[in-house]
Amino acid sequence: MKRLVSILSALVLVVHLGAQNIPQSLDYYMVYDFLDELATDGVIHINSAIKPFSRNTIAALLREAQRSDSLLNQRQRDDLEFYMQDFALELDTIPDYRLYGHDNKAQWTNRSTFNLSLVEPAFHYKTSNNKFKMMLKPILGMDVYASKKGVITKRWYGAEIQMDIVGHVSIWGSLRDKSWNGTHLNKDLFPTQGDRIDGAKLTKGPFLNDLAGVQYKEANYGGDFSDSKGGISVYDWWGSVSFQRENIRWGDAYHASNIVSDHAPAFPMLTLNLKPCRWFEFNYFHAWLVSNELDSSYYYLEHFAEDATKVHYRPAGKYMAANMFTFSPIRQLSFSFGNSVVYAERTPQAVYFIPIAFYKSLDHLLTKGLGTENQNSQMFVTISTRNLKHLHVYGSVFVDEFQFARLKRSNPEHNMVSWLVGFNWSGWPVKGLSLKGEFMRTNSLTYDHSIPTLTYASNSYTLGHYMGANAQSIFAELQYKPVRGLSLRLNYTCDTKYNVYDYVRNINTDIIAYKPFDERTWQNDIFGFDATYELFNNCYAIVNLRYNHARGFAPTSARKAGENRGWADDGSSLDMTGDDLAAYYLNLFTPAYLQGKNLVFTCGLSFSF
């Protein structure tokens, strides 16, 4: 009876504190991993299909776990106490670093309203009535990558501030200045993206890897970028409304989501979260995306010389609206579904600010009577169950275009869909040990569009799974947590790209009638060992060892209509064959630094990720 009362009290507390306000960055993966472990062990219930969580939500989940202390092992109790220090302000307290044995020389505090710590560089403050809370911390870190191809250093620094006012308004912001450096690193070798603008034509897109996407200022020494995130949120116990720039992830996944992934650069968005009861949650956003396409009718004129002007074409407008309904009819079971639309207009369209809507219907209302091409709409569904203790099973389907007639055996056409399934077996028979597996397949032309501005992408990075269309991904990982803050992971990833097709409107039905997953064009096998130790809150030491084998393949069949087998400098299509074609695909999808067989050693230390 006491356990039942404890669980009911915790659920009430989650509803009360679960309003979205300050999102916890997905880069702080250790706390997300801990919450997932507790959920899989049956200690707490989470909606893992919608991330990031707010810091209030995480604090409430930690307190729920604290109320079920008898269900935790000693290492989990240590982790719980550790993370509750990081979310102390959300729990209406000040971090108490005496728990780590810090002496007074490392901090200045009155232990009730403020704490300035040097060992964990951070400043926390709250008024005695909890009407105002503030956290300020510096950001600093460096990773060093070493292989036979050379040494690359990645460094970043900045600061982050978070404020909460009268329990209903949150304001936050952060700046991270990042740089990649290396004598063997240049535009052709850069590990994350290979975008090039040739006139008005994007001749190469991001490489196929799960590194976070950004727009780099590329140079011969490597690349730089600054990443500024933040927002303002008005919230209460039932939900929140916010305007923010953050990375989001929709869909259950441990490796990479196929619905909305955090692979693309963060984008500004207006968000709505509603959680009026335990068993229902609603999420919506309207986003301002980056098209990377020029609008030839929209330009500036610059006085370039005394008798000459220069035309600067501006990017075409690109936006996205999406919603997701989540139902949890019983504890540890969640079912989510929603839809989205990517549209290209000069200005945002008011109709797509309606949160609860079927956007394809609204799209037809706006464009059908004009006899013009409509916008790009999608649907998706994801299900997650942890009803069997120690086991999490999940799956998701992303639908870009669907017709029931294509399900018939006699119809060679396939639907433009992506599907993903996975599991996590955790905490039994060995505590702290987990085994994860994930499998994804995406059919041809999924995420693509015949109008480049309408692709399911931002900054040329797909918003879905990073592998894109006509691709497959296999992921497996064995993880062990022997003590508080230490994570040891052995993992394997096999990414495969099949025939590459360009979305051509007048032959798109021919393309989707081709056999999907027919001939390999590229494959990358990755074996990795990752050791991460969180010395104190938001301070990581990492050691990684990764072997990868990336290679291109040349299809042996004759080129099909719409198939990409190389492009000439003038933009005309080629029909490359043999080793030249294999090399073309390898260069298209892999930076030179990771081509072929590579053993890369990485070590690093960071404050505040």
N, C-alpha and C positions, 0 to 999 in steps of 0.2 A: 504493500500500500504506500509506503514512504517513497519507493522508487517511482510509482505512478504519479504521485503528487509532485515529485521533483521534476519529472519529465514535462508535466503539464505547466508547471511554473516556468520552466525554461522556454517552452514554446510561446507562452505569453510574452516573455521578455524579448524573444527574437522579433515578434511582431512589433513590440514597442520601440526597440532600438534599430530595427532593420531598415529604416528609411534611408534612401540613397543620399549621401551628401558628398564627402570627400572620397573619391575612388582611390583604392590602394593599387598602385602600379603593378601590372602583371610581371614586371621585372623582379619583384620580390617573390620569386617562385617558391622559396622555402616555406613561407607561411601558408601559401595556397596548397602546397604539398602536404603540410601538416593537417590542414582542415580536411583535405580529401581522405587522408588516412583515418582520421577520427570518424568521418562519415561512413567509410567502408567498414569500419569496425562496429558501426551501429550506435556510436556515442552521440552524434549530432546528425541533423538533416540539413542538406544544402541543395540549392538549385545551381548545379555546376554548369548548366547550359548557358548562363548569362554571367559574363565577367567583363570588367573587374567588379569585385565586391566593394561596397563602401567600407570605410574604416569602422563606422558604427556597427555594420553588420558583422564584421569580423570580431569586434569586441564582444558583441552579444553571443556569438558562437563560442568564443573562448570562455565566457562566463557560464554558458550552458554546459560545456565540457567540465568546468570546475565543479559544477553541481553534481556531476556524475563521476566524481573522482575515483570511486571504487571500481569503475570499469577500465581505468587506465593502468598501464604498467609504469614502472619507475621512470624509464626514459621519457615516456609521454608526459608524465607529471612534470619532469624537469623542462621539457619543451614548452609545456603550457605556461608554467611560471615565467619562463624566458619571454615568450611572446606577449604575455599580459603586461610586461614592462614597456614594450614598444607601443602598446595601445592603452597606456595608462590614462591619458587625457580623455579618451573615449569612455573610460571606466570611472571618470570623475576623480582621478587621483594623480599624483606626481610620481614619475619613475623613482624607484628606490634602489640605487646602484650598490647599496650596502650588501644586497643579496649576492653580488659578484665579488665581494671582498674589497671594493674600492675604498680608499681612505679619503678623508676630508680634503686632502691636497688636490684630488682629481676633480672635485666638484664644489660648487657654491650653491647651497640650498637651504631653505627653511623647512623642507620636507612636507609642506602643505600647499604652497601656491606657486613656487618656482624652483627650477633646477637648471643650473648651468654646468654641464659636464665637459671635461676635457678628454677623458679616457674614451667615452663615447661622445664624439663632438656633436652636441645638440643643446638647444635651449628650450625648455618647456615652461609655460606659464599658464596659470588659470586664476580667476578671481575666486574668492572664498565661497561665493554663491553659484559658481560654475556658469555664469552668464557670458563669460568671455574666456576663450582658450586659444592658445597660440603655440605653435612649434616651429622652430627655425633650426635648420641643420645644413652644414656644408656638404658638398659632394666632391669626391676625389677618388680616382682609381686608375689603374694601369694593368693591361694584359700584355704579355710577351708571347708571340708565336714563333716557333723555330722549326724549320724543316731543311731538307737538303737544298731547297730553292732559295733559302735566305731567311732573315729574321724580320718580323713585322712587330711593331709596337702599336698598341691602341691605348690612348690615354683620354681621360675625360675629367672635367672639373665643373663646378657650378654651385648652386645653392637651391634650397627648397623652403617654402614657407606655407604654413597651413593655419587658418583661423576659423573659429566657430563662434558665432555671435547669438546670444539669447536662445540657443538650442534650436534655431530655425533657419539660420543663414550661415552658409559656409563659403569661404573664399580661399583659394589655394593657387599656387603657382610654382614653377620650377624651371631652371635653365641648366642645360648640360651642354657644354662645348666639347665636342669629340673630335679626335684626329687619329688617322691611321698613317703610320710612317714606316718606310722600309726602302733600302737601296734596291731591292728587287721588286718594288711595288710601283706601278704606274697605271695609266688608264686601261691598258690591256690586261693587267694582272689583278685589278681591283676585285676583292672577293665577294662583293655584295651586289653590284649592279654594273651593267654595261650599256646604259642608255647613251645614244649619240643622236644628235639632231643634224641631219644632212639636208640643209635647206629647210624645208618644212616637213621633211619625212623622218620619222623615228626609225632608224635602221636597225636598232638592236634593243631588246628589252632587258629586264633584270634576269640575272642568272638563276638557275633552279637550285635554291638552297633555302633553308629556314632562318637565315639571318634576318634581323629586323631591317626593313627597308627605309631608306631616306633618300633625299636628293643631295648628293655630294657635290662639293666644289672640288672637282678633280684636279690633280696636278701631278707632275712627274714623281714627286716624293710619295704620293698616296692620295689622301682625300680628307677633307674637313667638313663638318657640319655642326650647327648648333640646334639643339632640340628644346624648344620652349613649350611647355604644357601648362595647363591651369584651367580655372573656371570659377563660376559662381553658382551656388545652388540654394534654392529655397525648399525646405523640407519639413515634414512632420512625421508622426508615427505611421501614416498611411502611404507615404511615398514622397516623391520629390520632382521638381522641375529645375533643370539646370542648363546652362550654356557653357560648354567646355571643349577643350581640345585634348583628347586622350586616345590611347589605343584600346580597342575593345575586342572581345572574342565571344561569338555566339556559336553554340554547338558544343556538345561534350567531346573532348579529345585530350589526350596526353601529349601527342606529338604535334599535330597541326589540324585545325578545324577546316571543314570543307564548306561551312556556311558563311560566317564572317570571321576571318582570322585576323590576328594582330601582326601579320606579316607586312602589310602596307603601312606607310607612314601614318601617324596619327592625323586626324582631320577634325576641324571644328564642327560642332554639332549641337543642336538643341535636343535635349533628352527629356523623357517623361518616364518615371517609374511609379507603378502603383502596386502596393501590397496590402490590401485592406484586411486580409485574413490569412490564416496559415496555409490554406490549400490552393491559393490563386495568386499569381503575379503577372503583371503586364509591363512590357517594356517597349519603348518607341524612340526613334531618333530621326531627325532630319539633318543631313550632313552636306557640307560644302566640299566637294571633291576637287582634285586637280586633274584636268583632262590630258595634259601634255599634247594637246592638239591646238593648232593655231586657227583663229577665225579670220578669214581673208577680208571680211567686211568690217572688222573692228581693229583699229590701229591708231597709233600716235604718230605725229610728224615731229621730227627733231630738226632744229637748225644745225645741220651737220657741217656745212661749209658756207662761205659767203654767198655763193650762188647755187646752193644745193640743199635739199632736205632729204632726210632719211626716214623711211617707213619702219615703224616697230609694230608688228602684228601682235595682238594680245591673245591669250589663251581662250578657247571656247569655254563657256560656262558648263559646269557639270555638277549634278546634285543627286542625292539619294535619300529616299524615305524607306523606313523599315519598321515592322512591328513584330512582336513575339508574345504569344499567350502561353503561360505555363500553368499546368494543373498538377496538383499533387494529391490525388484522391486518398491515398494512404501514405503513411510515413515511409520514406526511402524510395518512393516511386514517383517519377516526374515525367510528364508528357508535355512537349512544347511544339507549337506550330506557329507559322507566321508567313509574311510575304513582304516583298520589297520592290522598289522600282528605281532604276537609274535613269535619269532624264537629263537632257541637254537643252537648256533655254538660256536666254540672255539674263533672266532674273528668276529667282525661285517662284514656283507656282503655288498659290495659296491652297489649292485643293490637296496638295501632298502634305500639308501641315495638319490634316485630319488624322489623328493617331489611329483610331480604329476604323480601318478602311481596307477594301480589296483594291489595290492600286491598279491592277490591270483593267478593271472596269472603269476607273476614273480616267485612265490613259485613253481608252477607246472613246470616251466622252469628249476628250479634248482634241483628238487627232483623226478619228474615223471619218468624219464628214469632209475632211480636207483631201481625202484620198492620198494621204502621205504616209510615210513610215511611222509607226507608233514608237513609243519608248521601249525600254528594256526592262521587263518585269520578271520576278522570280518568286518561287514558293519553297518552303522548307519545313522539315519536321525532324524532331529529335526525341529520343526516349532514353531514360536512364533508370536503372533499378539497382538498389543495394539491399534488397529484401533478404537475400541470403547473406548472412554475416560473413565478412571478410572477402566478399566478391562484389565487384562493381561491373555490370555489363551495360553497354550503351551502343547506340547506333543513330545515324542521322542520314537524311536524304535531302539533297539540294536539287530542285527542279528548275531548269532554265527554260525548257520548252517540252511540252508533253502532249501526246495524242494517244488515246486508247487503241486506235487502229494499229499503232506501231507495236503493240504487244502480241499481235497475231504472228504465228510462226511463218506464215506465208508472206509477211511483210518484211523486206530486208532492212527497212529503215529502223533506226533506234532512236529513243528519246534522248534529249540532251539533259542528262542527269549526272549527279555525283553521289556516291553512297560510301558510307564509312561505318565500320563496326569495330568494337574493341572491348577489352576487359582489363581488370586489375584484380589480381588475387593477392591479398595483403594480410599480414599479421598472423598467419597460420600455415604450417605448424610452428614456424620459427617467428617469434616476435621481432618486429622491425624489418622483416624481409618481405618484399613484394615483387610480383611478376606482372608486367604489363605487356599487352599485345594489341596492335592496331593495324587494320587493313583498309585501304582506300582505293577506289577506282572511279575515274571520271571519264565519261564518254566524249567523243569528238564534238568540237564546237561549243561545249559547255563553258560558260563564263565569257565567250567571245561574242562579237556582233559584227555585222557587215558595215556598220557605221562606227569607226574607231572611237568617236567621242562617247558612245553608249556602251562600251565594254564594261564588264563587271570588274573595274579596276580604278585605282587612284594613283597618280604619279607613275603610271605604267605598271604598278604592282597589282596583281590580282587580289581582289578582296576575299576570294575563297582560298582553297588549298593552293599552296605555293607551286605545286607541280603543274597546274593548269589543265588544259584539255587533253584527252586521249592519253591518260597517264595512270600509273599505279604506284602505290607506296606501301611498303611493309615496314613495320616498326616493332621492335621487341626490346624490353629492358628489364634487367634484374637489379633491384635496388636494395641496399641494406643500410639501416641506421643503427649503429651499435651504441652510440652515446648521444647525449644532447648536442644538437647543432652540427653533427657530422653525417654527411650523406655520401655513400659510395655507390656508383652506378656503372653497370656494364650494359652497353646497348648496341643494337645492330639496326641499320636502316638500309633498305634496298629501294631506291627510287628508279623508276623506269619510264621513259618517254617513248611512245610509239609514233607512227606516222604523223607528221606535222602538216596540218591543213590550215589554210587561210579561209576565213569566213567570206565566201563570195555569194551574194544573194541569189543570183539566178541559177546557181548550181548547188545550193546548200542541201537540197533534198538528195542530190546525187552523193554528196559527201557523207551524209548520215546513213546512206545505204551501204557505204563501204564497211567492211568488217572491222569493228573496233579492236584495239589491242592486237593488231595483225603482225606488223614487223617493227622490231626495235630500232630506234634511231639514237638512243642515248641511255646509259645506265650508270648509276653511281652506287657502289656498295661502301658503307661506312661502318667500321667497328670502332667503338669508343669506350674509354674508361674515364669517368669524371669523379673527382673527389672534391667536395665542397665542405668547408667548415666555417660556421658563423661564429666568430670569436665573441662578438657582442652584437646587439641589435643593429642590423643593417651594415655590418662589417664582415666581409667575406674574404677568405683565402681559398683560391682554387688551384687545382692541378688537373690538367686534362691531357690525355694521350689519345690521338685519333688517327686511324689509318683509313684512307679512302682510295678507291679505284674508280676513276671516272673515265669513260671511253664512249666514243661515238660509233654508230653502226650505219652501214649503207643498205637500204632496202634493195632487194634483188629484183623485185617486180618492176614493170614499166610504170613510169610516172602517171599518177591519176590526176584528173582535173581538180584544180584547187590545192594540190599538194605542194608544199614548200620544199624545194630541193635546191635552194640557193637563189640569191639576188645579185644582179649586176649593179655597178655603180650608178647607172642611169635609171634604176628602179625596175628594170625588166626582169622577168623570171627566167631562171636557168634550169637546166636538167642535168645537174651534176651526178656523177656515178662513182662507184668504187671508193678508193681511199680519200679522194677529194671531198666526196659527200660526207663520209664519216668524220673527216676533220672539220667540215663545215658545222655539223651538228655539235661536235665537241666544243668548238669555239663559241657557238651560239648559246650553249647552256652552262658552260663551266669556265670560270676565270683560269688563266694560264697557271696561276699559283697552285691550283688544285687539280689540274689535268693529269691524267695517268695515275700512277701509284705514288702515294704520298704518306709519310708518317710525320704528323705535326704534334709537337709538344707545346703545351700552353701552361703558363703559370701567371697568377695575378692576385692583386689585393685591391679591395675597393671599400670605400665608405659610402653608404647610401646608394648602393648599386649604381 
